[in-house]
Amino acid sequence: MSEAKEKMKDKEKQYCKIGEVSAMLNVPVSTLRFWEDTFEQLEPLRTPGGTRKYRTEDVEMCKLIKHLLRDKGYSLEYAKKKLGEFYAIGQLNVEERAFACKSSKDALRLLSALKIKCEGDAYAVARIEAVEGWIAGAISNIRASGCQDSI
């Protein structure tokens, strides 16, 4: 395939149809429509014919909504509040989402933030610090072995 055709194909795939997002997230299309009505931050584009076109940021928003409702078990009202907080501080990008963890640095950052939220719970803080210590030790071992790309 020529480079121009590949670029055109990539440009066309900047958007997903509702059925594709439904399959990606393993949620019914009706759920995505409901979320669109419920969460004001979720606004996929629409064609003149009314077909929804989900941008990357819309898909990420849906992932976050699913996480808040299904994984965390939050009520709709609380999920709306949390989503508003994430939106206000700009943490909707998949790289910066509060629960995204793609490296040891991310893990340590998230644990540090969690430790602050658990300040009153000495047991939770001790467990978080134990995990931080384990990660730091693993990083040291990886660096000592010369495999810095794994960190």
Buried (B, 14 or more C-beta within 10 A) or exposed (E): EEEEEEEEEEEEEEBBBBEEBBEEBEBEBEBBEEBBEBBEBBEBEEEEEEEBBBBEBBBBBBBBBBBBBBEEEBEBEEBBEBBEEBBEEEBBEEEEBBEBEEEBEBBBEBBEEBBEEBEEEEEBBEBBEEBBEEBEEBBEEBEEEEEEEEE
